[in-house]
């Protein structure tokens, strides 16, 4: 049981310069007994309102140096209760970025730039290690060429034509495991993995890299992350793709060479893979 969507903004001031972290926290506990379920005995139950207040108090006293460290702090706090057998905390961040004016960073103004939502999880069983996960979701990516889909299996219901030049567009979810909690630079690692995702998806900036399928693109992302970020043990990637259909403009007397396209909202394809080190 637990408390979901504990939303708040943490403001940190260093003189005139301000720093913000707006987050949404979900925290769940499993107790050592089930008396509250079986007998209606609530003597071991930590109220979810107490859990909410604890999260807010820890944000005040500890700050949020990184999402991962804050999740670790929450887990460690609730593990001090003898009746708690397991704790899991999920945190996601509102993507506020410092506003720049003529290249100069503003001291107290920010802009919400949703180019992917950062999140993390921390979980611990009593007498077990504290395990940390992190990730990015709702990251929308597109490349307008260097993508195709050919040589696929066909039967009597197959109507999809083969293509060697199409738009590759999708919404990406990526989650990775650090394994047992260690003193990592979580901000640096998260940004490095995001760079790997963008690099593997797009290829070199002057020419790109051909993608024969969404599946191959997903694997390329995972392989690049595992090769460049040694702290990652397991990485899961889900890519939900968006199709674009070329508008037939013959009745308008126009030739449309894949210049005007319409997105197909549903149904959409989804590709998922989890890859880990040996």
Backbone bond lengths (Angstrom), bond angles and torsions (degrees), N, CA, C in turn:
res aa  C-N    CA-C-N  psi(-1)  N-CA   C-N-CA  omega(-1)  CA-C   N-CA-C  phi
1 X - - - 1.450 - - 1.521 107.64 -
2 X 1.330 115.95 163.80 1.456 116.36 179.65 1.513 112.85 176.06
3 X 1.291 114.80 -166.84 1.463 122.64 -177.89 1.524 108.83 -118.07
4 X 1.345 115.86 129.51 1.456 121.24 -179.76 1.530 111.56 -108.80
5 X 1.323 114.32 157.46 1.477 124.35 174.91 1.528 112.73 48.24
6 X 1.331 115.42 54.78 1.469 120.57 169.59 1.528 106.24 -81.34
7 X 1.325 116.85 103.78 1.461 121.44 -173.35 1.522 110.29 -105.49
8 X 1.330 116.03 134.65 1.457 119.81 176.67 1.530 110.47 -162.85
9 X 1.305 114.88 162.75 1.463 123.30 176.08 1.522 108.34 -112.39
10 X 1.323 116.45 128.16 1.471 121.31 176.24 1.519 108.07 -105.86
11 X 1.316 116.45 116.50 1.462 122.85 179.88 1.517 109.61 -103.57
12 X 1.332 116.29 125.72 1.466 122.77 178.28 1.524 108.42 -117.97
13 X 1.324 116.59 130.89 1.464 121.66 -177.24 1.521 110.83 -113.51
14 X 1.314 114.94 133.10 1.466 121.87 170.64 1.515 107.17 -127.20
15 X 1.341 114.45 87.70 1.464 119.42 -174.12 1.517 109.94 66.23
16 X 1.320 116.48 -128.56 1.464 120.40 179.11 1.528 112.41 -77.94
17 X 1.340 117.26 -18.72 1.462 120.50 -175.30 1.527 110.33 -88.44
18 X 1.316 115.11 129.05 1.453 121.23 -179.16 1.526 110.73 -111.38
19 X 1.339 115.95 150.98 1.461 123.33 177.60 1.527 107.22 -129.79
20 X 1.351 116.85 139.90 1.455 119.79 -178.45 1.526 110.78 -127.70
21 X 1.332 114.43 146.73 1.459 123.52 169.44 1.523 106.66 -137.41
22 X 1.331 116.21 112.66 1.456 119.93 173.13 1.521 107.64 -106.66
23 X 1.328 116.01 125.94 1.467 120.04 -171.85 1.518 110.92 -135.65
24 X 1.337 113.23 164.76 1.459 122.58 171.24 1.524 106.69 -125.95
25 X 1.323 116.34 125.19 1.466 121.71 -173.18 1.529 109.61 -118.48
26 X 1.329 116.09 135.78 1.467 122.68 171.10 1.527 107.00 -123.58
27 X 1.316 116.50 127.98 1.465 120.90 -179.07 1.525 109.90 -130.21
28 X 1.329 116.13 128.23 1.459 121.95 -179.04 1.527 110.06 -125.66
29 X 1.320 114.75 144.79 1.460 121.83 178.88 1.526 110.21 -123.14
30 X 1.316 115.43 151.06 1.466 121.43 166.33 1.529 106.61 -123.10
31 X 1.310 116.94 127.99 1.462 121.21 -175.78 1.525 111.09 -91.84
32 X 1.314 115.55 166.81 1.469 120.96 -176.80 1.519 112.26 -75.43
33 X 1.346 117.36 -16.32 1.462 120.85 177.24 1.521 108.86 -130.83
34 X 1.326 115.99 168.58 1.468 121.44 177.83 1.526 110.78 -118.50
35 X 1.339 117.64 30.11 1.461 120.97 -176.56 1.519 111.88 -60.01
36 X 1.326 116.82 -34.70 1.464 119.41 -177.52 1.526 111.11 -67.67
37 X 1.343 116.34 -29.80 1.463 120.31 177.62 1.534 111.44 -81.92
38 X 1.322 115.64 -43.70 1.468 120.32 -171.52 1.521 113.08 -84.60
39 X 1.345 116.73 -39.05 1.461 120.70 -171.31 1.525 113.60 -117.12
40 X 1.344 116.97 -7.16 1.463 118.51 -174.76 1.510 112.74 72.95
41 X 1.330 117.37 18.96 1.460 122.83 179.03 1.524 108.57 -92.60
42 X 1.324 117.13 112.73 1.464 122.14 -174.21 1.526 113.74 -97.71
43 X 1.327 117.63 14.95 1.460 119.61 -171.41 1.525 113.26 -65.01
44 X 1.344 118.24 -23.98 1.467 121.04 178.60 1.528 112.85 -95.49
45 X 1.334 116.75 -8.67 1.467 120.36 -170.61 1.529 111.03 -77.82
46 X 1.323 115.30 123.11 1.464 121.39 171.02 1.524 106.41 -85.89
47 X 1.319 119.62 115.32 1.468 120.74 -175.17 1.525 112.00 -57.27
48 X 1.319 115.85 145.40 1.470 118.66 179.24 1.526 110.70 -65.04
49 X 1.334 117.12 -26.82 1.464 119.45 175.27 1.526 110.50 -65.07
50 X 1.334 116.79 -37.41 1.462 121.13 175.18 1.530 110.36 -64.09
51 X 1.333 116.07 -39.09 1.462 119.72 178.45 1.530 110.69 -62.05
52 X 1.340 116.21 -43.70 1.470 120.23 177.41 1.525 110.80 -60.09
53 X 1.339 116.33 -48.35 1.466 119.98 -179.16 1.525 111.65 -62.57
54 X 1.330 116.65 -35.49 1.464 120.93 178.73 1.520 110.98 -63.81
55 X 1.329 115.84 -45.28 1.476 120.04 178.82 1.525 110.43 -59.22
56 X 1.328 117.40 -44.75 1.464 121.02 -179.93 1.535 110.99 -65.76
57 X 1.332 116.17 -39.49 1.465 119.70 179.81 1.531 111.02 -66.78
58 X 1.338 117.31 -40.47 1.463 119.99 178.13 1.522 111.07 -65.73
59 X 1.340 116.95 -35.42 1.465 119.84 176.07 1.520 110.57 -62.63
60 X 1.323 116.40 -37.39 1.465 120.63 178.77 1.532 111.37 -70.43
61 X 1.326 117.02 -47.85 1.468 120.17 -172.90 1.527 112.97 -79.73
62 X 1.336 117.46 -38.25 1.470 121.17 -175.24 1.518 113.34 -99.84
63 X 1.330 116.62 -19.35 1.454 118.98 -171.81 1.529 110.12 70.62
64 X 1.336 115.81 -174.57 1.468 120.92 177.40 1.529 107.73 -126.40
65 X 1.334 117.30 78.87 1.467 119.29 179.54 1.521 112.22 -59.61
66 X 1.338 116.41 -42.63 1.470 123.53 169.17 1.518 106.81 -145.76
67 X 1.329 117.26 160.23 1.457 120.22 176.49 1.521 110.75 -59.15
68 X 1.338 115.88 -42.54 1.455 120.59 -177.34 1.531 111.61 -63.48
69 X 1.341 116.55 -43.06 1.460 119.50 -179.29 1.530 110.81 -66.13
70 X 1.320 116.65 -36.92 1.462 119.45 177.94 1.527 110.71 -65.35
71 X 1.338 117.24 -41.08 1.463 120.71 176.56 1.527 110.88 -62.13
72 X 1.327 116.33 -40.04 1.471 121.08 177.28 1.525 110.28 -62.57
73 X 1.330 117.08 -43.30 1.466 121.05 179.74 1.529 111.26 -60.36
74 X 1.337 116.24 -41.30 1.465 120.05 179.57 1.525 110.61 -64.93
75 X 1.328 116.69 -45.64 1.464 120.20 179.15 1.524 111.50 -60.39
76 X 1.312 115.97 -46.08 1.469 119.35 -178.49 1.526 111.39 -63.34
77 X 1.323 116.98 -36.32 1.464 119.62 179.52 1.526 110.79 -63.35
78 X 1.331 117.31 -50.68 1.458 119.44 -175.43 1.525 112.16 -71.71
79 X 1.323 117.68 -20.72 1.461 119.75 175.66 1.534 112.16 -73.34
80 X 1.326 117.59 -9.31 1.468 119.65 175.70 1.526 111.55 -76.97
81 X 1.345 117.88 -12.75 1.462 121.44 176.96 1.535 108.71 -84.89
82 X 1.322 116.87 125.49 1.464 120.56 -173.84 1.531 112.28 -65.97
83 X 1.340 118.11 -24.06 1.467 119.89 -178.15 1.531 113.26 -85.49
84 X 1.325 117.80 -1.78 1.467 121.65 -178.99 1.527 109.34 -91.01
85 X 1.336 116.67 121.90 1.464 121.58 178.53 1.519 112.38 -97.16
86 X 1.335 116.28 -24.56 1.473 119.88 -175.15 1.517 108.24 -157.65
87 X 1.327 115.42 141.06 1.463 120.71 176.49 1.519 108.92 -136.54
88 X 1.314 115.58 140.04 1.461 121.63 177.17 1.518 108.49 -136.70
89 X 1.328 116.13 132.89 1.456 121.64 -179.85 1.517 110.00 -128.04
90 X 1.323 115.42 131.67 1.463 122.68 175.79 1.525 108.08 -117.02
91 X 1.335 116.27 134.24 1.467 121.17 179.17 1.521 108.72 -134.46
92 X 1.334 116.54 134.09 1.451 120.14 170.49 1.520 109.00 -128.62
93 X 1.331 115.25 151.74 1.455 121.97 -170.83 1.523 111.54 -110.66
94 X 1.317 116.95 139.48 1.460 121.77 169.52 1.523 107.48 -76.64
95 X 1.345 118.41 128.45 1.478 120.09 -169.79 1.525 114.45 -79.25
96 X 1.320 116.22 67.09 1.468 120.10 172.95 1.519 109.90 -77.25
97 X 1.327 116.56 133.98 1.468 122.13 175.69 1.526 108.95 -126.08
98 X 1.321 114.35 146.94 1.462 118.59 -178.89 1.532 110.43 -63.72
99 X 1.316 116.05 134.74 1.456 121.69 179.74 1.530 110.12 -76.68
100 X 1.320 115.82 138.47 1.461 121.54 176.79 1.526 109.43 -115.70
101 X 1.301 116.55 136.34 1.462 122.76 176.46 1.519 108.61 -120.97
102 X 1.358 114.90 114.24 1.464 120.83 -176.04 1.525 111.99 54.78
103 X 1.354 114.94 38.41 1.456 120.71 178.23 1.511 114.84 82.40
104 X 1.333 118.01 -1.67 1.466 121.72 -177.70 1.533 108.75 -101.64
105 X 1.351 118.12 123.47 1.467 119.83 179.30 1.524 111.97 -66.99
106 X 1.335 115.34 132.81 1.457 120.51 179.84 1.523 109.65 -78.51
107 X 1.323 116.76 146.84 1.464 119.86 -174.09 1.526 112.55 -77.74
108 X 1.362 116.98 -26.17 1.465 116.61 -175.62 1.532 113.65 -144.96
109 X 1.331 118.69 17.66 1.462 120.70 178.61 1.531 109.96 -117.66
110 X 1.334 115.06 144.11 1.459 121.20 -173.46 1.525 109.93 -137.40
111 X 1.318 116.09 158.16 1.455 122.69 176.56 1.519 108.59 -128.00
112 X 1.332 116.07 139.03 1.467 120.33 178.94 1.520 108.07 -86.56
113 X 1.323 116.37 111.74 1.460 122.65 -176.08 1.527 108.86 -118.47
114 X 1.338 117.80 92.78 1.470 120.41 -173.76 1.524 113.09 -79.14
115 X 1.332 116.08 74.20 1.467 120.54 176.16 1.525 110.23 -105.50
116 X 1.340 114.00 46.56 1.460 120.99 -177.81 1.515 110.37 113.82
117 X 1.333 116.20 135.04 1.462 122.23 -178.78 1.526 109.05 -100.26
118 X 1.311 116.10 123.83 1.460 120.53 176.82 1.523 109.99 -82.30
119 X 1.353 116.37 139.11 1.456 120.31 176.87 1.522 109.38 -145.32
120 X 1.325 116.12 166.74 1.468 121.08 175.58 1.515 109.16 -153.38
121 X 1.324 115.26 163.56 1.462 123.04 174.72 1.525 108.54 -137.70
122 X 1.305 114.93 146.10 1.464 120.42 170.68 1.516 107.55 -136.01
123 X 1.322 116.83 138.84 1.461 119.78 179.65 1.526 109.84 -145.13
124 X 1.319 114.09 150.60 1.462 119.28 -179.08 1.516 110.35 -152.33
125 X 1.325 115.83 135.41 1.458 122.51 169.05 1.524 108.27 -99.05
126 X 1.322 115.30 149.79 1.462 117.85 177.50 1.531 110.00 -60.03
127 X 1.316 115.54 134.77 1.470 123.81 -176.30 1.522 112.57 67.62
128 X 1.327 116.06 16.11 1.457 120.43 177.35 1.511 111.05 -122.46
129 X 1.340 117.41 170.30 1.466 120.57 -178.89 1.524 112.13 -73.11
130 X 1.307 116.07 153.82 1.458 122.10 172.71 1.523 106.88 -86.58
131 X 1.337 116.90 119.25 1.459 122.38 -173.96 1.516 109.47 -109.58
132 X 1.331 115.99 137.91 1.460 121.49 -175.54 1.528 110.40 -119.84
133 X 1.327 114.97 134.77 1.463 122.98 173.25 1.532 108.20 -122.07
134 X 1.322 115.92 156.75 1.457 119.85 174.94 1.513 108.19 -147.51
135 X 1.331 116.21 169.21 1.450 117.37 -179.58 1.507 113.69 -178.17
136 X 1.329 113.60 -177.81 1.457 122.92 177.00 1.522 107.13 -139.00
137 X 1.330 116.38 139.95 1.460 120.67 179.55 1.525 109.16 -137.78
138 X 1.335 115.24 167.99 1.471 122.04 179.64 1.526 111.79 56.58
139 X 1.331 115.83 34.17 1.464 120.99 176.75 1.521 107.77 -92.52
140 X 1.324 117.37 110.46 1.460 122.17 -176.31 1.523 109.57 -94.71
141 X 1.331 115.21 125.80 1.463 121.71 -175.44 1.526 109.67 -129.55
142 X 1.339 115.03 148.66 1.461 120.17 178.00 1.513 109.51 -150.14
143 X 1.339 115.35 141.06 1.460 120.23 163.27 1.522 107.33 -134.18
144 X 1.316 116.30 140.32 1.463 121.37 -167.55 1.518 113.32 -92.02
145 X 1.320 117.85 -2.71 1.459 121.87 174.89 1.521 108.24 -156.88
146 X 1.333 116.78 -169.41 1.465 121.56 -177.91 1.522 111.47 59.89
147 X 1.331 115.56 37.75 1.455 120.98 175.21 1.518 108.33 -147.46
148 X 1.328 116.21 143.60 1.451 120.92 178.54 1.510 110.99 -155.00
149 X 1.341 115.13 179.04 1.464 120.71 176.58 1.523 106.89 -154.74
150 X 1.336 115.79 105.68 1.467 121.36 -174.13 1.522 109.55 -138.10
151 X 1.337 114.87 161.54 1.459 120.92 173.29 1.507 114.41 71.24
152 X 1.317 118.97 19.83 1.462 121.44 -177.98 1.528 110.80 -82.09
153 X 1.319 115.21 162.35 1.470 121.62 -179.34 1.525 110.16 -65.78
154 X 1.328 115.25 139.61 1.465 120.54 -178.48 1.527 110.06 -129.22
155 X 1.324 115.26 143.33 1.454 121.17 171.01 1.524 108.10 -138.30
156 X 1.322 117.49 -167.07 1.464 120.23 -173.24 1.532 113.23 -68.07
157 X 1.332 116.82 -15.03 1.464 119.40 179.12 1.535 112.62 -98.05
158 X 1.313 117.35 0.86 1.466 120.70 -178.69 1.518 109.95 -79.44
159 X 1.334 115.35 122.94 1.470 120.90 176.06 1.518 111.78 -120.89
160 X 1.332 117.46 -10.35 1.462 120.92 -176.24 1.527 110.57 -69.11
161 X 1.318 118.12 126.13 1.469 119.79 177.07 1.517 111.39 -78.15
162 X 1.308 116.50 152.04 1.458 120.24 174.23 1.528 109.52 -72.34
163 X 1.325 115.38 144.79 1.467 120.17 -179.60 1.525 108.92 -139.05
164 X 1.326 114.90 139.92 1.469 119.59 174.36 1.521 111.85 -115.43
165 X 1.340 116.13 6.51 1.465 120.27 176.52 1.522 107.81 -152.09
166 X 1.325 115.62 102.38 1.459 120.38 -177.57 1.526 108.99 -142.90
167 X 1.317 116.00 167.53 1.462 121.56 172.67 1.527 108.58 -79.49
168 X 1.316 116.13 132.81 1.461 121.22 173.18 1.521 107.22 -109.01
169 X 1.309 116.32 113.77 1.466 121.25 -176.41 1.514 108.63 -138.59
170 X 1.299 116.83 138.56 1.452 118.89 178.89 1.518 112.52 -168.27
171 X 1.318 113.96 168.22 1.461 122.13 175.78 1.518 107.83 -108.16
172 X 1.317 116.01 124.82 1.465 120.95 -170.40 1.517 111.77 -105.91
173 X 1.342 114.61 138.04 1.462 123.77 170.36 1.517 107.22 -119.74
174 X 1.324 116.87 129.75 1.464 120.78 -179.36 1.527 108.78 -137.88
175 X 1.331 115.32 129.73 1.463 120.95 179.40 1.516 108.47 -136.28
176 X 1.325 116.08 134.91 1.459 119.79 -178.89 1.526 110.69 -133.02
177 X 1.318 113.97 158.44 1.460 121.27 -178.95 1.519 110.15 -111.49
178 X 1.336 114.95 134.32 1.463 120.76 172.61 1.523 111.45 -89.83
179 X 1.319 116.26 -8.33 1.457 118.54 -173.08 1.515 109.73 76.90
180 X 1.313 116.24 -147.55 1.458 121.00 -178.42 1.523 110.70 -63.56
181 X 1.330 115.38 140.01 1.465 121.67 -175.04 1.519 111.78 -59.84
182 X 1.340 114.91 129.76 1.467 121.56 175.59 1.513 109.38 -136.15
183 X 1.310 115.46 175.40 1.465 120.95 -177.66 1.528 109.04 -84.20
184 X 1.349 116.32 77.15 1.455 121.69 -179.11 1.532 110.20 -96.40
185 X 1.318 115.96 157.18 1.457 121.58 169.73 1.528 106.77 -86.90
186 X 1.322 116.05 86.58 1.463 120.75 -171.03 1.526 112.74 -63.52
187 X 1.328 117.53 -37.62 1.467 119.70 179.58 1.521 111.07 -63.27
188 X 1.320 116.92 -46.44 1.463 120.90 -179.34 1.526 110.94 -61.94
189 X 1.334 116.24 -45.35 1.467 120.00 -178.06 1.527 110.47 -63.90
190 X 1.335 117.46 -43.84 1.464 120.13 -179.19 1.526 110.87 -60.22
191 X 1.316 116.45 -45.03 1.470 119.74 179.16 1.526 111.76 -66.04
192 X 1.334 117.09 -36.31 1.461 120.67 177.84 1.531 110.71 -64.58
193 X 1.325 117.14 -42.16 1.462 120.11 179.33 1.521 110.46 -66.79
194 X 1.303 117.30 -39.39 1.470 119.37 177.17 1.528 110.52 -60.72
195 X 1.328 116.91 -40.97 1.467 120.47 176.50 1.528 110.83 -61.71
196 X 1.328 117.70 -41.06 1.467 121.24 178.51 1.521 111.25 -62.66
197 X 1.335 116.70 -41.19 1.464 120.55 178.87 1.523 110.44 -59.68
198 X 1.323 116.54 -47.48 1.461 120.62 -178.05 1.528 111.15 -66.58
199 X 1.339 115.97 -39.49 1.465 120.00 180.00 1.523 111.47 -65.48
200 X 1.328 117.14 -45.66 1.462 120.48 -177.96 1.522 111.41 -68.55
201 X 1.318 117.19 -34.46 1.464 120.54 -179.98 1.522 111.23 -69.86
202 X 1.315 117.09 -43.96 1.463 120.53 -169.41 1.520 114.14 -95.71
203 X 1.344 118.19 -31.13 1.451 120.30 -174.20 1.518 111.53 81.19
204 X 1.348 118.10 -173.80 1.472 121.37 -179.52 1.523 111.55 -57.33
205 X 1.342 118.18 143.71 1.466 120.85 -173.41 1.526 114.45 -65.50
206 X 1.336 117.94 -24.04 1.459 119.44 -176.37 1.528 113.29 -89.07
207 X 1.341 117.20 -18.46 1.465 118.43 -175.17 1.524 113.98 -142.79
208 X 1.322 118.22 -15.50 1.455 120.78 -177.78 1.511 112.37 73.26
209 X 1.336 116.12 -168.29 1.455 122.57 178.40 1.530 108.43 -147.42
210 X 1.328 116.36 133.29 1.461 120.73 -174.14 1.521 111.55 -69.12
211 X 1.327 115.64 134.32 1.468 122.02 175.74 1.520 108.82 -111.69
212 X 1.346 118.67 114.89 1.459 120.89 178.91 1.528 113.53 -79.72
213 X 1.344 117.47 -9.99 1.463 121.20 179.50 1.519 109.25 -172.07
214 X 1.325 115.05 161.88 1.464 119.55 172.97 1.527 110.05 -63.45
215 X 1.323 116.65 -35.87 1.464 120.42 -179.30 1.528 111.41 -60.91
216 X 1.338 115.99 -43.67 1.472 119.61 -179.64 1.522 110.77 -66.55
217 X 1.327 116.29 -37.01 1.466 119.61 177.91 1.522 110.74 -63.68
218 X 1.336 116.61 -42.84 1.464 120.85 178.22 1.529 110.15 -59.75
219 X 1.331 116.78 -46.58 1.460 119.89 -179.48 1.522 111.70 -65.40
220 X 1.324 117.56 -37.02 1.464 120.70 178.78 1.521 110.92 -62.76
221 X 1.324 116.75 -39.16 1.467 120.97 176.93 1.523 109.81 -62.11
222 X 1.320 116.95 -47.68 1.463 120.55 -177.61 1.528 112.08 -63.98
223 X 1.328 116.46 -43.25 1.456 120.26 -178.42 1.520 111.60 -64.78
224 X 1.339 116.90 -38.88 1.465 119.66 -179.91 1.524 110.84 -67.58
225 X 1.336 116.20 -41.61 1.469 119.27 178.54 1.524 110.63 -62.34
226 X 1.329 117.36 -47.55 1.463 120.32 -178.21 1.524 112.06 -65.07
227 X 1.338 117.42 -29.80 1.463 120.05 -179.93 1.525 112.43 -78.16
228 X 1.337 117.04 -26.82 1.469 120.02 -173.98 1.530 114.05 -106.77
229 X 1.333 117.53 -16.34 1.466 120.06 -175.89 1.526 108.09 -125.86
230 X 1.305 116.02 96.69 1.470 120.88 -172.52 1.526 112.61 -68.44
231 X 1.336 117.75 -22.18 1.468 120.11 -177.15 1.528 112.91 -72.77
232 X 1.329 117.45 -18.51 1.463 121.05 -178.02 1.527 109.32 -80.81
233 X 1.343 116.19 128.05 1.460 121.48 -179.79 1.523 112.16 -98.74
234 X 1.327 116.48 -43.86 1.463 122.42 -179.80 1.520 107.57 -137.22
235 X 1.346 116.49 140.37 1.461 120.15 179.80 1.520 109.76 -133.71
236 X 1.319 115.11 129.87 1.470 122.88 177.23 1.520 108.26 -110.76
237 X 1.328 116.98 133.73 1.460 121.64 177.00 1.525 108.84 -130.94
238 X 1.317 116.06 132.40 1.464 123.03 173.12 1.522 107.30 -122.84
239 X 1.318 116.64 128.49 1.466 121.60 178.73 1.527 108.31 -123.13
240 X 1.332 115.93 111.17 1.460 122.30 176.48 1.524 107.98 -95.60
241 X 1.327 116.41 118.06 1.457 118.58 -170.28 1.523 112.69 -93.93
242 X 1.333 114.61 152.72 1.457 123.54 176.37 1.527 108.16 -113.95
243 X 1.337 116.00 126.13 1.457 120.64 178.34 1.528 110.03 -91.09
244 X 1.322 115.47 148.24 1.468 121.83 173.41 1.523 108.57 -124.85
245 X 1.310 116.22 124.20 1.460 121.53 177.79 1.528 110.19 -98.19
246 X 1.329 115.53 136.31 1.458 120.79 177.79 1.524 109.04 -73.06
247 X 1.324 116.69 131.88 1.459 121.65 179.72 1.531 109.42 -76.88
248 X 1.325 115.17 128.04 1.471 120.60 176.86 1.530 108.68 -78.45
249 X 1.333 117.01 114.28 1.455 122.01 -176.78 1.525 113.23 -112.24
250 X 1.347 116.31 17.61 1.465 119.05 -178.84 1.516 111.77 -62.00
251 X 1.338 117.50 -37.52 1.457 119.85 179.84 1.524 112.64 -70.90
252 X 1.343 115.87 -10.73 1.462 120.60 174.91 1.521 111.54 -96.96
253 X 1.335 115.23 0.20 1.453 119.52 -178.31 1.517 113.09 74.26
254 X 1.336 116.85 25.45 1.460 121.20 -177.25 1.518 110.22 -123.37
255 X 1.320 115.29 149.51 1.459 122.14 173.15 1.523 108.63 -100.53
256 X 1.314 116.36 120.71 1.468 121.70 -177.59 1.517 108.88 -107.25
257 X 1.327 116.56 97.72 1.460 122.62 -179.57 1.522 110.03 -88.11
258 X 1.350 115.93 65.09 1.472 122.37 -179.39 1.519 111.67 52.70
259 X 1.350 114.91 41.07 1.464 120.44 178.76 1.524 112.17 -103.66
260 X 1.334 117.49 -28.76 1.464 122.40 175.95 1.528 107.51 -122.05
261 X 1.324 115.50 118.92 1.463 121.29 -176.48 1.516 109.62 -132.47
262 X 1.317 115.80 155.67 1.459 122.04 -179.22 1.527 108.99 -118.88
263 X 1.343 117.73 128.64 1.468 119.05 179.08 1.515 111.46 -70.91
264 X 1.329 116.22 143.62 1.464 123.05 175.47 1.527 107.10 -102.57
265 X 1.334 116.02 108.52 1.464 120.09 -174.82 1.530 111.73 -69.01
266 X 1.318 116.89 -49.31 1.467 121.77 -179.53 1.518 109.42 -143.67
267 X 1.331 117.95 151.37 1.471 125.31 -6.55 1.522 110.59 -74.23
268 X 1.326 116.71 160.56 1.453 120.04 177.73 1.526 110.23 -127.52
269 X 1.327 115.47 153.98 1.454 120.62 178.68 1.517 111.22 -82.86
270 X 1.304 115.71 155.62 1.459 120.80 178.36 1.517 109.26 -140.28
271 X 1.314 116.12 134.44 1.465 122.47 -178.67 1.520 108.20 -128.06
272 X 1.338 117.19 131.21 1.460 121.43 -177.13 1.521 110.43 -137.09
273 X 1.320 115.35 145.26 1.466 120.39 177.30 1.523 109.13 -154.91
274 X 1.315 116.38 141.80 1.458 122.28 173.21 1.525 108.51 -119.25
275 X 1.320 115.88 129.27 1.453 121.97 -175.20 1.522 109.07 -131.63
276 X 1.334 115.95 135.67 1.457 119.56 -179.59 1.522 111.36 -136.78
277 X 1.312 114.66 166.44 1.460 120.45 176.83 1.531 110.23 -75.25
278 X 1.319 117.05 153.22 1.451 120.56 174.92 1.527 109.08 -67.91
